[in-house]
């Protein structure tokens, strides 16, 4: 089995920056896709950014130009650099990994979520 542990959330003023981290632990064989999702109260969970093992990235329109996703394969860690944060970015952010371990087939894993609050 694998576990995803997130960190980096917090309270920030509009225009500020945060860097979220998500580390996968366990006997990781391969991570095919990393993703960052967010969910605000009363809203559906939405994809913010993703990155494949080959380095292909995608971003929600609301994140383009402000957010950047990157991965460190050696550390089995994905990051989400968030700049110029806006109140609309307030949500619980979840990391997601499509991965397989040495012992188990490829499947989805989710982090526990980290709260990002953008407010003055």
N, C-alpha and C positions, 0 to 999 in steps of 0.2 A: 504494500500500500504506500501511497504518497500523501503528504500533507502540504497545504499551502498556507503560509503565514504572512499576513500583510502588516505593514507598518507605514507611518508617515502622515496619517491624517491629522486633522486638527482644525483650529479656528484661525482664519486669516482674513485680512481686510481686502475689499475689492482692489484689484490691481496687483495683489501679492502673488506669491508663488509657493507651491508645495511640491515635494517629490515623494511619490508613493513607491514602496518597494513590496515585492512579493517573492518569497523564496520557497522553492519546492524542496522538500526533504524526502528521504527514502532512497531506495535503490532505483534511481531514475535511469531508464534505458534511453528514452528519447522524448523530447517535447516537440510536438508537431506545430502547435499553435498556442500562443499566449494571447490573452485578451483582458482588457479592463472594461468592466461594466459599471453602471451606476443606477441607483434607484432612489428616487425621491418619494416622500410620502404621497400616497394616492396615485402614483404613476407606475407605469410598467418599467421593468428593468430594460435598459438600453445599452447597446454597445457603444463605448467611447473610442476605443482604439484596439487594434490587434496587430500582431506581428507573427509571421510564419518562421519556420526554421530556416528558410532561405532568405529571410530578411525583408519580405514583402510586408508593407504596413498599410493599414487602413485607418481612417479616422471618421468619426461623425462630423457632419458639417459644422456643428457647434464647437468642435474641438480643433478644427483645422487652423493652423497658424498660431495656436496657443499651446497646444499639448504636443508632447513627443513621447513615443513609446520606444523603449530599447530593451535589449536583453543581454545578459552576461551568461553565456553558455557554461563557462567554467564554474560559475557559482549557482547555476540553475535558478537564476533570479531575473525577474522582469521589473522594469521601472516605468513609471509614468511621471514625466516632468510636466507640471502644470504651471503655466505662466499667465499673467494678466487675468487672474481669476475673477469671475463675476458671480453675483448672487445666484444666478441660475445654475451655477455649477454645484450648488449645495446638494448633497446626496450622500448616501452610503455607497462607497466604491468597493467593488468586488473584483478580485483577480480570478482568472479562469485559465486553466491549462488543459489542453488536449494532449495527453501523454500516456505512455506506457512505462511500466516498471519491469524489472527483471522477472518478477513472478506473475504479473497480471497483464492481461490484454489492455490495449489502448482504451482509455475512457476519459470522461470528464471529471475534473476536480475543481472545487471552488474554495476560495479563501473565506475567512470568517467575516469579512467586511470591515471597512474602516470609515469613520465619519469624516466628511469634509464639509465644513461650514464656512461660507463666505459672507461676511457681514461686517458692517461698519459700526 
